[in-house]
Amino acid sequence: MHVRARHTLPVLLAALLLLVMPGRAHAATPVYSGTGWKIDTKNGIHSLSPKPYVFTFTDTASRTRLTPYAQAAATQLTAVTGTTFTVSTTIETPPAVGSCPAEHHIILGVKYRPTGTKGMSHAWNCFTNRPGQIDYRSAWGGWTWIDSEYWSTSSWFSTNSTVNTARIKNAVTHEIGHIVGLTHPNRDLDGDGVVESFECAKTTYGYLPVMCSPRGGYTTASGGGQFTSRDTPGLKQLVANYGLG
């Protein structure tokens, strides 16, 4: 009787713990979307690595132009995710489309109509692939070309100089967001069966997520170039997804 009781007690305690702490009975699972954010699983990214990332530039002119934007993004990304993002002075040639740069390198450049379409910038992202563990696929790095027309054409986004400057910053941050693993969070919010441009959940102050297509983000002098309160939960989830699967 005593031997049985000694072996049975831990079993009973374990059962009671499962009742009062049901979350411990199941392993955590990755999450890929939420209100105003979405992870780019379509392109193979599920998470963000805790290993450091570094920004480099395609040429000296792009480095001069984009360093302030990269520094602002690196500061916020580091603060939100806990992963270190730094900005270097390194000049690095982007690889051919279909290839990837060095591990955790994010290459920024300015080019006239990089996609051949007026006003369109583009980012090419890469992911790590660990066989048999799909949810370990983390953002490897990548590169982006930002359309030079944003600067060469006055008032490209708005005749209001503050709003125009903020939207240029947002455009750069938007492309960086793609490289670290976020995609457009547009959804059919009005129920008409069509997912439309700018159809994204807004912040409580009425701003679209910076990742909204074709554009979003804060339009104030201090807010331009920042991931919004709709985007940051997605960045945090990228980190939380790392290692889950």
C-alpha positions as CSV (number, residue, x, y, z in Angstrom):
1,M,0.0,0.0,0.0
2,H,2.7,2.5,0.9
3,V,4.7,1.7,-2.3
4,R,1.6,2.3,-4.5
5,A,0.8,5.5,-2.7
6,R,4.3,6.9,-3.3
7,H,4.1,6.2,-7.0
8,T,0.6,7.3,-7.5
9,L,1.0,10.7,-5.8
10,P,3.2,12.2,-8.5
11,V,0.7,11.0,-11.1
12,L,-2.2,12.7,-9.3
13,L,-0.2,15.9,-8.9
14,A,0.7,15.9,-12.6
15,A,-3.0,15.5,-13.5
16,L,-4.0,18.4,-11.3
17,L,-1.3,20.6,-12.8
18,L,-2.7,19.9,-16.3
19,L,-6.1,20.9,-15.1
20,V,-5.0,24.2,-13.6
21,M,-2.4,24.9,-16.3
22,P,-3.8,23.6,-19.6
23,G,-1.4,25.6,-21.6
24,R,1.5,23.4,-20.5
25,A,-0.2,20.3,-22.0
26,H,0.4,21.6,-25.6
27,A,3.6,22.8,-27.3
28,A,3.4,26.4,-28.6
29,T,2.6,26.8,-32.2
30,P,3.7,29.5,-34.7
31,V,1.4,32.3,-35.5
32,Y,1.5,33.9,-38.9
33,S,-1.0,36.8,-39.0
34,G,-2.9,39.1,-36.8
35,T,-4.7,42.4,-36.9
36,G,-2.8,44.6,-39.3
37,W,0.2,42.3,-39.8
38,K,1.1,39.2,-41.7
39,I,4.3,37.1,-42.0
40,D,5.6,36.3,-45.4
41,T,5.2,32.5,-45.4
42,K,4.4,32.6,-49.1
43,N,8.1,33.4,-49.7
44,G,9.3,30.9,-47.1
45,I,9.8,33.1,-44.1
46,H,8.3,32.0,-40.8
47,S,10.5,33.6,-38.1
48,L,13.4,36.0,-37.3
49,S,16.7,34.7,-36.0
50,P,18.2,36.0,-32.8
51,K,21.6,36.3,-34.5
52,P,22.6,39.9,-35.5
53,Y,21.7,41.4,-38.9
54,V,23.7,44.2,-40.7
55,F,22.7,46.8,-43.3
56,T,25.1,47.3,-46.2
57,F,24.8,49.5,-49.3
58,T,25.0,49.0,-53.1
59,D,27.2,52.0,-53.7
60,T,28.5,55.2,-52.0
61,A,25.6,57.3,-53.3
62,S,23.0,54.9,-51.9
63,R,25.0,54.8,-48.6
64,T,24.9,58.6,-48.3
65,R,21.2,58.7,-49.2
66,L,19.9,55.8,-47.1
67,T,22.1,55.6,-44.0
68,P,19.7,57.8,-41.9
69,Y,16.8,55.6,-42.9
70,A,18.7,52.4,-42.2
71,Q,19.8,53.7,-38.8
72,A,16.2,54.6,-37.8
73,A,14.9,51.2,-38.9
74,A,17.8,49.4,-37.2
75,T,17.1,51.2,-33.9
76,Q,13.5,50.3,-33.9
77,L,14.0,46.7,-35.0
78,T,16.5,46.1,-32.3
79,A,14.2,47.6,-29.7
80,V,11.1,45.7,-30.8
81,T,12.6,42.3,-31.6
82,G,15.6,42.0,-29.3
83,T,17.7,40.9,-32.3
84,T,20.6,43.3,-33.0
85,F,20.4,45.3,-36.2
86,T,23.4,47.5,-37.1
87,V,24.3,49.8,-40.0
88,S,27.7,49.4,-41.6
89,T,29.5,51.5,-44.2
90,T,30.2,48.4,-46.3
91,I,29.6,48.6,-50.1
92,E,28.1,45.3,-51.3
93,T,26.9,44.2,-54.8
94,P,23.5,42.5,-54.6
95,P,23.4,39.0,-55.9
96,A,21.5,37.9,-59.0
97,V,17.8,37.4,-58.6
98,G,17.3,33.9,-57.3
99,S,20.5,34.0,-55.2
100,C,21.1,35.4,-51.7
101,P,23.6,37.7,-50.1
102,A,25.8,36.8,-47.2
103,E,24.0,35.5,-44.1
104,H,22.0,38.2,-42.3
105,H,23.0,41.0,-44.7
106,I,20.4,43.5,-45.7
107,I,21.6,45.4,-48.8
108,L,20.0,48.8,-49.6
109,G,20.3,50.7,-52.8
110,V,18.7,53.5,-54.8
111,K,17.8,53.0,-58.5
112,Y,15.6,54.6,-61.1
113,R,12.4,52.4,-61.5
114,P,14.0,49.1,-60.3
115,T,11.0,47.1,-61.4
116,G,10.4,49.1,-64.6
117,T,7.2,50.5,-63.1
118,K,6.8,54.2,-62.2
119,G,7.2,54.7,-58.4
120,M,7.7,51.1,-57.5
121,S,10.5,49.9,-55.2
122,H,11.1,46.2,-54.6
123,A,12.7,43.9,-52.0
124,W,14.1,40.4,-52.6
125,N,14.2,38.3,-49.4
126,C,15.8,35.0,-48.6
127,F,15.2,32.4,-45.8
128,T,17.1,29.6,-44.2
129,N,15.9,26.1,-44.8
130,R,16.4,23.5,-42.2
131,P,15.0,20.2,-43.6
132,G,12.1,18.7,-41.7
133,Q,11.6,21.8,-39.6
134,I,9.6,24.2,-41.7
135,D,8.9,26.7,-38.9
136,Y,12.6,27.1,-38.3
137,R,12.8,29.0,-41.6
138,S,14.0,32.4,-40.6
139,A,14.8,35.6,-42.5
140,W,18.2,35.1,-44.0
141,G,18.6,38.6,-45.4
142,G,18.2,40.1,-48.9
143,W,18.3,43.4,-50.7
144,T,16.1,46.2,-51.9
145,W,16.1,48.9,-54.6
146,I,14.3,52.1,-53.7
147,D,13.0,54.1,-56.6
148,S,15.1,57.3,-57.0
149,E,12.0,59.2,-58.2
150,Y,11.0,59.7,-54.6
151,W,13.8,62.2,-54.3
152,S,14.3,63.4,-57.8
153,T,10.6,64.4,-58.3
154,S,9.4,67.0,-55.9
155,S,6.3,66.2,-53.9
156,W,6.3,62.6,-55.1
157,F,3.8,61.4,-52.5
158,S,2.3,64.7,-51.3
159,T,2.4,68.4,-51.8
160,N,2.7,68.7,-48.0
161,S,6.4,68.6,-47.4
162,T,6.2,67.0,-44.0
163,V,3.8,64.2,-45.3
164,N,6.0,63.7,-48.4
165,T,9.2,63.3,-46.3
166,A,7.4,60.9,-43.9
167,R,6.1,58.8,-46.8
168,I,9.5,58.5,-48.4
169,K,10.8,57.2,-45.0
170,N,7.9,54.8,-44.8
171,A,8.7,53.5,-48.3
172,V,12.2,52.5,-47.2
173,T,10.9,51.0,-44.0
174,H,8.3,49.1,-45.9
175,E,10.9,47.4,-48.1
176,I,13.1,46.6,-45.1
177,G,10.0,45.0,-43.5
178,H,9.7,42.6,-46.4
179,I,13.3,41.5,-45.9
180,V,12.9,40.8,-42.2
181,G,9.8,38.7,-42.9
182,L,6.6,40.8,-43.1
183,T,4.3,41.0,-46.0
184,H,1.2,43.1,-47.0
185,P,-1.5,42.7,-44.4
186,N,-4.3,43.8,-46.8
187,R,-7.6,42.0,-46.1
188,D,-11.2,42.2,-47.4
189,L,-12.4,44.3,-44.5
190,D,-15.5,45.7,-46.3
191,G,-16.8,42.2,-47.3
192,D,-17.1,43.0,-51.0
193,G,-15.1,39.9,-52.0
194,V,-12.1,42.0,-53.2
195,V,-8.8,42.7,-51.3
196,E,-8.1,46.3,-52.3
197,S,-5.2,48.7,-52.1
198,F,-5.0,50.4,-48.7
199,E,-7.5,47.9,-47.3
200,C,-5.8,47.3,-44.0
201,A,-6.7,47.5,-40.3
202,K,-5.7,51.0,-39.0
203,T,-4.2,52.0,-35.7
204,T,-6.3,53.5,-33.1
205,Y,-5.2,56.9,-34.4
206,G,-6.2,56.1,-37.9
207,Y,-2.9,55.2,-39.5
208,L,-2.4,52.3,-41.9
209,P,0.3,49.8,-41.1
210,V,3.6,50.7,-42.8
211,M,3.4,47.3,-44.5
212,C,0.0,48.0,-46.1
213,S,0.0,47.9,-49.9
214,P,0.8,50.1,-51.7
215,R,1.8,52.3,-48.7
216,G,1.0,53.2,-45.1
217,G,2.7,54.4,-42.0
218,Y,2.7,57.5,-39.9
219,T,2.7,60.8,-41.8
220,T,4.1,63.0,-39.1
221,A,7.7,64.4,-39.0
222,S,8.6,62.3,-35.9
223,G,6.6,59.2,-37.0
224,G,7.7,58.8,-40.6
225,G,9.8,55.6,-41.2
226,Q,8.5,53.9,-38.0
227,F,6.8,50.6,-37.9
228,T,3.3,51.3,-36.5
229,S,1.5,49.8,-33.6
230,R,-0.1,47.4,-36.1
231,D,3.3,46.3,-37.5
232,T,5.2,45.7,-34.3
233,P,3.2,42.7,-33.0
234,G,4.1,41.0,-36.3
235,L,7.8,41.7,-35.7
236,K,7.5,40.3,-32.2
237,Q,5.7,37.2,-33.4
238,L,8.6,36.6,-35.9
239,V,10.9,36.3,-33.0
240,A,8.4,34.2,-31.0
241,N,8.1,31.8,-33.9
242,Y,11.8,31.1,-34.1
243,G,12.4,27.5,-33.0
244,L,8.7,26.5,-33.0
245,G,7.5,23.8,-35.3
